[in-house]
Each structure stands twice: as structure tokens, then as C-alpha cells.
Amino acid sequence: MSLEERVNDLESQLAFQDDTIQSLNDILVTQQRVVERLQLQMAALLRRQEEMAGQFESSEEEAPPPHY
């Protein structure tokens, strides 16, 4: 294999590697956005759960109605 062929092969491999790296980077960015959105949703759900738990706790502490 001549030097020119080897250089051409290396350039071709480099082009494919650059394309693969760019594709992987795009996927990683998309996944990061999904993770961030899921984290925000989880935080909102936790806040809602705490609010609802607070409502149920306060109703359990109330005294029974006078007719009991």
C-alpha cells in the first residue's frame, strides 16, 4: 500500500470518526435536555406531594366533631 493510499484511508477514517462524534454529541445534548426536563417534573411532583401530605396531616390533627 502506497503512502498516498494510506493517507487517503486515514483521512476517510477521520471523516467517519468526526461524523460519528458529531452524531453522538447531538444525541447527548438531546438526552441532557430530556434529563433536565425530567428533573424539573420530579421536583414539581415532590412539591405537590409535600403539599398534599401537609393537607392530610392537618386534617388528621383536627378534633372530632362535637356530636361524637
N, C-alpha and C positions, 0 to 999 in steps of 0.2 A: 504494500500500500504506500503510495507516494505521500510526501509531506502535504501536498495540496489537498489530497483526498482526506487525509487525517484532519486537517484544519477545517475542511468543509463539514465533516462529520461532527467535530466538536462544536462548530457554530450551529449546526442543526440541533444538536442535543441541548445547547444553551438556549436556543429559541423555544424549544419544547419545555424546558425547565422554567423559563420565565413565564410562559403561558400557564403552566401548572401552578406556580407560585401565585400568580395574579388571581387565578380561579379560587385557590384555597383562601387567599386573603378576602376575596369577595364573600365567600361562604362564611368565614369567620366574622366579618363585620355584620352580616345578616343575623347570625346566631347571637352575637353580642346584643343586638337590638332586641331580639326576642327575649333574651335573659333579663335585660333591663326592664322590659315591659312586664314580664312575669314577676319580677321583684316588686315593682310598683303595685301590681294587683295583689300580691301576697300581703304587702304592708297594709293595703286598704282593707283586705279581708280580716287581718288581725285586729285592726282598729275597730271594725264593725263587730267582731266577736267580743272584744272587750266592752264595747258599749252595750251590747245585748246582755252580756254576763252581768254588767252593772245594773241593768234594769231588773233582771230576775233576782239578783241578790237583795235589792232594796225592797221588792215585793214580799220576799220571804221573811224579812225582818219586821214587817208591819204586824201589829196586834190583830187578833181575830175580831171580827165584827162583834158588837155588844150582845147580840142575841144568842151567842154560843155560850 
